[in-house]
Structure formats: structure tokens, C-alpha cells
């Protein structure tokens, strides 16, 4: 066993990278403690589900884990928090969970749980879905402010990776549910997905309670059972 593998963080990252690859997801190393790809060249060319290559990478260094969404067959919805909004984004005071709940209400659809879900160091969460037929593009705030989408040509940071000293942690590790057809339709549509912020503002605390209750409910169920590109 290498000195790296003797470290708890190293073992966790190696196990996670291998487990993700075992799902058929294509992973690649990102810099320790960060979101940028760690290897020279195009990260899309490096991403793989080959366990031998994964083991060779993560047995040396405590790399964070990048997951290439396209070849992994994933669409990931990133629900962010207001204090982590990117500079230049439209101002937003509601968390991404509220924004998604408002979008669901607007279209008469249930909150899209359960599915594979990861809590992020920023206080947001990533909801993973099986990609539908046809290309889904990356987007930032297209559905609503603080809702980003990573799909073909994009990547997210995987479980047990750490940024700012905080880890990406699993809320629900079930097989990703299919992306709801109504969301796929919005993401394929050239028109804006929302007619403005009035619905989001109207929801207020009710929206937050609804969204977080849905997330908490799924957490309890899991616990009782066992328990252009940018990174999220």
C-alpha cells in the first residue's frame, strides 16, 4: 500500500473514483482541493471508466474526482445558493432549491425526486439524472437563477472530493432517475424557461420549505434503507 493510500482522504477518493467508474461513469483527476482538471490535454479525452487506469491515477495523488457527464449518460442539475452565485450573474435572493420548486409549480409538476443526489461544499446540491435521447446542452441560470445544468460537454465534481476544506457528500446514492420529460423539453427549447421572477418571489418561505422537505424526506428514506464548460 502506498503512503497516499494509507491516508484516509486518499483511500476515500480512490474508493469513490472506482465506485463511480463501476457505475459506468467516466471520471478523470481534478487538482487536489479544486475543480480544474489535473492532467495535461483535454479532460474529455482523459475521462474513463477503466478501473485499472482509475486505480493508477488515484493511487498516487489525492485528486478530486471529475465526472464527464456526456459519456456517463448523465444530466446533472446544480442547485446553488445565493452567496455562491458567479460574478455577473443576475441577482438572486432565493436558493436553487426554491427556484426548482417554483419551476415545478409553474409547470404543474412534482419536485424531481428521488434520484442520485450530492450535497456540495457551498451548501447547494447536485441532482443526477439519466440523460434522455437527444443532446442536452450545458447552461447556467437558463431554467432560473441558481439552477445550472451540466450535460454533454460538461463535468461535475464527484463524491468525497474536497473544495475549501469541505467535502462533496452523498445524500442519496440510488441509480439516477430518468430526466423528467418536461425538464428535458425546457432544456431543448430555444425560448426562456420562465416568464420572470414573480413566481419565484411569490413562493417565498413556502418554496424553501417545500423543496427542503422533499430533500429531507429522501434523506430519511435512504438512511432507513441502509443507508462553454464549467465544473460545479
Secondary structure, DSSP 8 states (H G I E B T S, - for coil): --TTTTSHHHHHHHHHHHHHHHTT-EEEEE-TTSSSB-SSS-HHHH-B--HHHHHHHHTTS--EEEEEHHHHTEEEEEE--GGG--TTS----S-HHHHHHHHHHHTT-----SS-EEE-TTS-EEEEEE--SS----EESSSSTTEEEE-TT-EEE-TT-EETTEE-EEEE-S--EE--HHHHHHHH-SS-S-S-SHHHHHHHHHHHHHHHHHHHHHHHHHHHHT------
